[in-house]
Amino acid sequence: MVVRKLMPVTGNRGAIMPSWFDCYSFDIPNRSEDEEGLYKAVALINDIITREERSGVPSHRIIVGGLSQGSAVSMLLGLTTQRPLAGVFILSGYIPLRRKVKEIASPLAPSLPIFWGHGRVDQQIEYHFSVKAAETLANDLDIPFNGSLERLTPEELSSQSTTPTPGLRFLTYPWLGHSVNDLEMRELAVWFSKYLPASGD
């Protein structure tokens, strides 16, 4: 696990707080973004992946993800990756630089399995904005989008074994705010078991 550094955050009147990058405001749909800070955070995670590779863990056995800002950094890493990854998970998150997805996406980005969990009562990142962002991302990458309200099961994922592109699975949690809960963690574990099985190369 990587811990965010302490830094001044513009949207919080310059207060020093843990952050991956500067937030110019907390109006996520309309704000300008700290593109330089985002890419610096991605470089940090890429350095960690490189160290893991040197220790014997291949990149295709690595999943990146996080909550809120952490999910944004993870998704940008996934979009721009130059090496195969096992997947990306987004929890109460959003797509950074979302208007540039087609411009910045690497040839490997469409092959990434994506788990996206979001609560209906999230007051920081509005639910319907999140759904629309996820649908747009899937369209931009030309990958399948599954926003079924059915719960995620091993059987469902097994039925997708012949699908050439894993795509984006969007999971809704009716009473969840800007956080995680046990159900989301259980479904994330199901997704992990599919795309990062215990036995692997």
DOKOL-353623 format. One line per 10 residues: number of its first residue (from 1); their letters; for each residue x, y, z of N, C-alpha, C. Coordinates in steps of 0.1 Angstrom, whole numbers. Layout:
DOKOL-353623
NUM> A> X,Y,Z,X,Y,Z,X,Y,Z | ...
end
This chain:
DOKOL-353623
1> MVVRKLMPVT> 8,-12,0,0,0,0,9,12,0 | 5,22,-8,13,35,-9,5,46,-2 | 11,54,7,5,64,14,7,77,7 | -4,85,7,-3,99,1,6,108,9 | 13,117,2,21,126,10,13,138,15 | 19,146,24,12,158,29,16,169,19 | 6,177,15,8,188,6,-3,198,8 | 0,211,4,-11,221,4,-21,218,-7 | -34,219,-4,-45,216,-14,-53,229,-16 | -52,233,-28,-58,246,-32,-73,247,-29
11> GNRGAIMPSW> -80,236,-32,-95,236,-30,-98,236,-15 | -89,234,-6,-91,234,8,-84,246,14 | -84,257,7,-77,270,11,-63,268,15 | -56,259,7,-42,257,9,-38,249,22 | -48,243,28,-45,235,40,-36,224,37 | -27,220,46,-18,209,44,-26,196,48 | -26,187,38,-34,175,41,-28,164,32 | -31,151,35,-27,140,26,-34,141,12 | -26,140,2,-31,141,-12,-22,136,-22 | -27,129,-32,-19,124,-43,-14,136,-52
21> FDCYSFDIPN> -23,146,-53,-21,157,-63,-29,169,-58 | -27,180,-63,-35,192,-59,-49,191,-65 | -59,195,-56,-73,196,-60,-76,211,-61 | -78,216,-73,-80,231,-74,-94,234,-68 | -103,225,-69,-116,226,-62,-122,212,-60 | -133,211,-53,-139,198,-51,-151,196,-60 | -153,205,-70,-163,203,-80,-157,195,-91 | -157,182,-89,-150,173,-98,-155,174,-112 | -168,174,-115,-173,175,-129,-168,187,-137 | -165,198,-130,-162,211,-137,-149,217,-135
31> RSEDEEGLYK> -141,211,-126,-128,218,-122,-117,216,-132 | -107,224,-131,-95,222,-138,-87,211,-130 | -78,205,-137,-71,194,-130,-55,196,-130 | -49,191,-119,-35,192,-117,-28,181,-125 | -27,183,-138,-22,173,-147,-8,169,-144 | 1,179,-140,14,176,-137,15,167,-124 | 7,171,-114,7,163,-102,2,149,-104 | -8,148,-112,-14,134,-115,-3,125,-121 | 4,131,-131,15,122,-137,26,120,-128 | 29,129,-119,40,126,-109,35,114,-100
41> AVALINDIIT> 22,114,-96,17,103,-88,18,90,-95 | 14,90,-108,15,78,-117,29,73,-117 | 39,82,-119,53,79,-119,57,72,-107 | 52,76,-95,55,70,-82,51,55,-82 | 39,53,-87,33,39,-87,41,31,-97 | 44,37,-108,52,29,-118,65,25,-113 | 71,34,-105,84,30,-99,83,18,-90 | 72,18,-82,69,6,-73,67,-6,-81 | 60,-6,-93,58,-17,-101,71,-22,-107 | 80,-13,-111,93,-17,-116,101,-24,-105
51> REERSGVPSH> 100,-20,-92,107,-27,-82,101,-40,-79 | 88,-42,-81,82,-55,-79,86,-64,-90 | 87,-59,-103,92,-67,-114,107,-72,-111 | 115,-63,-106,129,-67,-103,130,-77,-92 | 120,-78,-84,119,-88,-73,113,-101,-77 | 108,-101,-90,103,-114,-95,88,-114,-98 | 81,-103,-95,67,-103,-98,64,-97,-111 | 59,-105,-121,56,-99,-134,45,-89,-134 | 45,-79,-142,35,-68,-142,21,-74,-144 | 20,-85,-152,7,-90,-155,1,-97,-143
61> RIIVGGLSQG> 8,-97,-132,3,-103,-119,1,-91,-109 | 0,-79,-114,-2,-67,-105,-15,-60,-108 | -23,-58,-98,-35,-50,-99,-33,-37,-92 | -37,-26,-98,-36,-13,-91,-50,-8,-88 | -52,0,-78,-65,5,-75,-65,13,-62 | -76,19,-59,-77,27,-47,-90,33,-45 | -91,42,-35,-104,49,-31,-102,63,-34 | -112,69,-41,-113,83,-43,-101,88,-52 | -92,96,-46,-80,101,-53,-71,89,-58 | -70,79,-49,-62,68,-52,-67,60,-65
71> SAVSMLLGLT> -80,60,-66,-86,54,-78,-83,62,-91 | -83,75,-89,-80,84,-101,-66,81,-106 | -56,81,-96,-42,79,-100,-41,65,-106 | -47,55,-101,-47,41,-106,-52,40,-120 | -63,47,-122,-70,47,-135,-61,54,-146 | -55,65,-142,-46,71,-151,-34,63,-154 | -29,56,-144,-18,46,-147,-22,36,-157 | -34,30,-154,-39,20,-163,-41,25,-177 | -46,37,-179,-48,42,-192,-36,44,-200 | -25,48,-193,-12,51,-199,-2,40,-198
81> TQRPLAGVFI> -5,29,-193,5,19,-190,12,14,-203 | 25,11,-201,33,6,-212,36,-9,-210 | 30,-15,-200,33,-29,-197,19,-35,-193 | 17,-48,-195,5,-54,-192,3,-55,-177 | -9,-51,-172,-13,-52,-158,-25,-62,-157 | -27,-67,-145,-38,-77,-143,-52,-70,-142 | -52,-57,-139,-64,-50,-138,-63,-37,-130 | -75,-30,-129,-76,-17,-122,-89,-17,-114 | -89,-13,-102,-102,-12,-95,-103,3,-90 | -116,7,-91,-120,21,-87,-130,20,-76
91> LSGYIPLRRK> -128,26,-65,-138,27,-54,-141,41,-51 | -154,45,-53,-158,59,-51,-149,68,-58 | -146,66,-70,-136,73,-78,-142,80,-90 | -132,84,-99,-136,91,-111,-124,90,-121 | -126,94,-133,-116,93,-143,-109,107,-144 | -96,107,-141,-89,120,-143,-86,123,-158 | -85,135,-161,-83,139,-175,-93,132,-185 | -105,131,-180,-115,123,-188,-117,127,-202 | -115,140,-205,-117,145,-218,-106,142,-228 | -95,136,-222,-83,133,-230,-81,118,-231
101> VKEIASPLAP> -91,110,-228,-89,95,-227,-84,90,-240 | -90,93,-251,-86,88,-264,-72,92,-268 | -68,104,-263,-55,110,-267,-44,103,-259 | -47,99,-246,-36,94,-237,-36,79,-236 | -47,72,-240,-47,58,-238,-37,51,-246 | -30,42,-239,-20,33,-246,-27,22,-253 | -20,15,-262,-26,3,-269,-30,-8,-259 | -24,-8,-247,-27,-19,-237,-40,-15,-229 | -44,-3,-229,-55,1,-220,-68,-6,-222 | -72,-9,-235,-85,-16,-237,-85,-31,-232
111> SLPIFWGHGR> -73,-36,-229,-73,-50,-225,-74,-51,-210 | -74,-40,-202,-75,-40,-188,-88,-44,-183 | -90,-54,-174,-102,-55,-166,-104,-44,-156 | -116,-38,-155,-118,-27,-146,-130,-30,-137 | -128,-29,-124,-138,-30,-114,-141,-16,-109 | -154,-12,-110,-157,2,-105,-169,0,-95 | -167,3,-83,-177,3,-73,-180,17,-68 | -194,20,-67,-198,34,-63,-211,33,-55 | -211,42,-45,-223,42,-36,-233,52,-42 | -246,49,-40,-257,58,-45,-258,71,-37
121> VDQQIEYHFS> -253,71,-25,-254,83,-16,-240,89,-14 | -231,87,-23,-218,94,-23,-220,109,-24 | -217,117,-14,-219,132,-15,-206,139,-20 | -195,132,-22,-184,139,-28,-183,137,-43 | -186,125,-48,-186,122,-62,-200,117,-65 | -208,125,-71,-222,122,-73,-224,109,-82 | -233,100,-78,-234,87,-83,-237,88,-98 | -246,96,-103,-250,96,-117,-238,101,-126 | -231,111,-120,-219,115,-127,-209,104,-129 | -207,96,-118,-198,84,-119,-202,74,-129
131> VKAAETLAND> -215,71,-130,-221,62,-140,-218,67,-154 | -221,79,-156,-219,85,-170,-204,85,-173 | -195,88,-164,-181,88,-166,-176,74,-170 | -181,64,-163,-178,50,-165,-182,46,-179 | -195,49,-183,-200,46,-196,-192,53,-207 | -188,65,-205,-180,72,-215,-166,66,-216 | -160,62,-205,-147,56,-205,-148,43,-214 | -158,35,-211,-159,22,-219,-161,25,-234 | -168,36,-237,-170,39,-251,-157,44,-257 | -150,53,-250,-137,58,-255,-127,47,-257
141> LDIPFNGSLE> -127,37,-249,-118,26,-250,-123,14,-259 | -136,16,-263,-142,5,-271,-142,-8,-264 | -147,-8,-252,-147,-20,-244,-161,-22,-238 | -165,-35,-234,-178,-37,-229,-180,-30,-216 | -192,-25,-214,-197,-19,-201,-208,-28,-195 | -206,-32,-183,-216,-39,-176,-220,-32,-163 | -232,-26,-164,-237,-19,-152,-249,-26,-146 | -250,-39,-147,-261,-47,-141,-262,-44,-126 | -274,-44,-121,-276,-43,-107,-275,-56,-100 | -273,-67,-107,-271,-80,-101,-258,-80,-94
151> RLTPEELSSQ> -257,-87,-83,-245,-88,-75,-235,-97,-83 | -222,-93,-81,-211,-100,-88,-208,-114,-82 | -208,-124,-90,-206,-138,-85,-195,-144,-93 | -189,-155,-88,-179,-162,-96,-185,-168,-108 | -198,-172,-107,-204,-178,-119,-205,-168,-131 | -209,-155,-127,-210,-145,-138,-196,-143,-144 | -186,-142,-137,-173,-140,-142,-168,-152,-150 | -171,-164,-146,-168,-176,-153,-174,-176,-167 | -187,-171,-168,-194,-171,-180,-188,-161,-191 | -179,-152,-186,-172,-143,-195,-158,-148,-199
161> STTPTPGLRF> -155,-160,-196,-142,-165,-199,-138,-165,-214 | -149,-166,-222,-146,-166,-237,-146,-152,-243 | -149,-141,-234,-149,-128,-239,-135,-123,-242 | -132,-118,-254,-118,-114,-257,-114,-102,-249 | -123,-93,-246,-120,-81,-238,-128,-81,-225 | -121,-81,-214,-129,-82,-201,-138,-70,-199 | -134,-58,-202,-143,-47,-201,-144,-41,-187 | -154,-33,-185,-156,-25,-172,-169,-30,-165 | -167,-35,-153,-179,-39,-145,-182,-28,-135 | -193,-22,-136,-198,-12,-126,-207,-17,-116
171> LTYPWLGHSV> -204,-16,-103,-212,-21,-92,-218,-10,-84 | -231,-11,-82,-238,0,-74,-241,-5,-60 | -238,4,-50,-241,0,-36,-251,10,-30 | -264,6,-28,-275,15,-26,-273,25,-14 | -267,20,-3,-267,29,9,-253,33,13 | -244,32,3,-230,35,5,-227,50,1 | -219,57,10,-214,70,7,-201,70,1 | -192,80,4,-179,81,-1,-170,72,7 | -171,59,6,-164,50,15,-165,36,8 | -162,26,16,-164,12,12,-172,4,22
181> NDLEMRELAV> -177,-7,19,-184,-16,28,-181,-30,26 | -186,-39,34,-183,-53,34,-187,-59,20 | -199,-56,16,-204,-61,3,-194,-58,-8 | -190,-45,-9,-181,-41,-20,-168,-49,-19 | -163,-51,-7,-150,-58,-5,-152,-72,-9 | -163,-78,-6,-165,-92,-10,-166,-93,-26 | -173,-84,-32,-173,-85,-46,-160,-81,-53 | -153,-72,-47,-139,-70,-52,-131,-82,-51 | -132,-90,-40,-125,-102,-38,-128,-113,-49 | -141,-113,-53,-146,-122,-64,-139,-118,-77
191> WFSKYLPASG> -139,-105,-79,-132,-100,-92,-117,-103,-91 | -111,-101,-80,-96,-104,-79,-94,-119,-82 | -103,-128,-77,-101,-142,-79,-101,-146,-94 | -108,-138,-101,-109,-141,-116,-97,-136,-123 | -93,-123,-120,-82,-117,-128,-68,-118,-121 | -68,-123,-109,-55,-125,-102,-56,-138,-94 | -57,-149,-102,-59,-162,-95,-47,-166,-87 | -49,-175,-77,-38,-179,-68,-26,-185,-75 | -29,-193,-86,-19,-198,-94,-17,-190,-106 | -5,-186,-109,-2,-178,-121,13,-179,-124
201> D> 16,-174,-136,30,-174,-141,38,-164,-134
end
